[in-house]
Amino acid sequence: MTQTLSIALLQCNPLCGAIADNTAMLLTHIKHHESLGTDLLCTPELMLCGYPPEDLLLRPAFHSTIKRAIHTLCEQVSGDMALLVSYPHYDKSGITNRAALIQHGQIQLTYDKQFLPNTDTFDEKRYFKPGNKPASFDLKGHRIGLLICEDVWSDDIVNKTTSLDTELLIILNASPYAIGKQKERMDRLSYIAKEHHQTCCYLNLVGGQDELVFDGRSLIINADGSLQKEGKAFSEDTLLLAYKSNASLSYQQESVNPDATLYQALVFGVREYIRKNHFPGALIGLSGGVDSALTLAIAVDALGADKVHAVMMPTRYTSQESLEDAKRNAELLKVNYSVIDIEPMFQSMTSTLLPHFNKKAPDTTEENIQARLRSIILMGLSNKHGNIVLCTGNKSEMAVGYSTLYGDLAGGFSPLKDVFKTTVYRLCEYRNSLSDAIPPRVISKAPSAELAENQRDDDSLPPYPILDAILKHSIHQELSPKDLKALGFDAHDIDNVLSRISRNEYKRRQAPIGIRVSSYAFGKDRRYPITRWKPKDIFDDY
């Protein structure tokens, strides 16, 4: 008679490099699930060390600490319950991304990840050698196949694994959030489940690690491709499966607003970065504009109003509307709010530099001085009180260099770095649907840096809907100028935008890290040389 198999998928949040702490956390869960009579406890990819460990993997002490942790787990998992744990394994030939099945005090089975991703943010071939054998194991009369993350996207690896007469697949993952990623996961798993008539247990990591946000949302997919269970988003969770056969237990997935999920990812990413790096709070330069208003709302939702300080720093070019809107924004979100007038500093600085400007007319130099003075104020407050400065720039501005190096680009973390301007507006509307947070006029007025008289963003840039469309086609889809022209974009706009992208690579290289929410973010995803050939003809290939 077929026995029921009790499986627990532990969607946990390890700290990168904290091997002893992660092991201690796991031991707590082991004791709990042993008391429940769980048959198999599963952990995400590289749970013992956190993901991605990067060059920590190359340190000898990292290796020895991992060995001690595995020894401890073997000592503790001495009964009938089995533990599936993932960690870096070291031998004379290199390092593998390994999963081990521990039961009765011993490692019963090991599996090394075969498909090592080396695109976008992933750099696994720098550290790991690939495995070359599929793996499966028997537990209470059930044959279970084992895969690690990217393996599931290889038909060849999946086919070789399911050819071992498996009936259930367990996939251990450290898969970061990106817009639309969950649907891609579900479509792939549904295809595999139906194609091979296998129940698929997809266990994902949760947590923030620098620019990456791991969203959890682990999945159990029935053998007919339907969804049985889905883990919580951006939160630790445990999915329980009482498995007896490939029967379908249907689950009706709730309709989710994609802007709500994106906003949740940004809040979670800020909270995780600040918590894991032990900052007491956040500091934001509030301008009365839409980007700083959204950043303030994200920070408050991530940390609480008592841990957020907003500072308005006006000059002669700051409008009365902006002063009113910034104050109202701070009042709605109940944060500590200061106004520090930098006009005297601006006058003093320009007077000091004037004799050295050789009678050249005012230009962006004077505009940038204002932005840099503001960064001095914010960094001074940050140094004195310990709060991290959150930058407020968005992806559209980052792309075309509409920002000041050592000015508004200065800071510790950039929540909107991978969020286009048009999406910023949508997220403001979404946040206001929850409660009043951002004054309506902030959203409706024409965007302006307010660094010169009657300045507007569209004086030098195309309107943001056009700008963002060109950026998405050019950066995400890598369309050429000829392709963009064929889509109907104006030749002047194409030339303006693409030339700005090209010449501002040096700025982006010096910008702070920020939350990655797309499949192609500035940072690790994009690695263009700064010093390179730059085409003059807008219809060249690149």
Secondary structure as UniProt FT lines:
FT   STRAND          5..11
FT   TURN            16..17
FT   HELIX           19..36
FT   STRAND          40..42
FT   TURN            45..49
FT   HELIX           54..58
FT   HELIX           60..76
FT   STRAND          82..91
FT   TURN            92..93
FT   STRAND          94..103
FT   TURN            104..105
FT   STRAND          106..112
FT   TURN            120..121
FT   HELIX           124..126
FT   STRAND          135..139
FT   TURN            140..141
FT   STRAND          142..148
FT   HELIX           149..153
FT   HELIX           155..162
FT   TURN            163..165
FT   STRAND          168..173
FT   TURN            179..180
FT   HELIX           181..196
FT   STRAND          199..204
FT   STRAND          206..209
FT   TURN            210..211
FT   STRAND          212..216
FT   STRAND          219..221
FT   TURN            223..224
FT   STRAND          227..230
FT   STRAND          237..243
FT   HELIX           258..276
FT   TURN            277..278
FT   STRAND          282..285
FT   HELIX           290..303
FT   HELIX           305..307
FT   STRAND          308..312
FT   TURN            316..317
FT   HELIX           320..333
FT   STRAND          336..339
FT   HELIX           343..353
FT   HELIX           354..356
FT   TURN            357..359
FT   HELIX           364..385
FT   STRAND          388..390
FT   HELIX           395..400
FT   TURN            405..409
FT   STRAND          413..414
FT   TURN            415..418
FT   HELIX           421..434
FT   HELIX           440..444
FT   TURN            453..454
FT   HELIX           457..459
FT   HELIX           464..471
FT   HELIX           472..476
FT   HELIX           481..486
FT   TURN            487..488
FT   HELIX           491..503
FT   HELIX           505..510
FT   TURN            523..525
FT   TURN            538..539
//
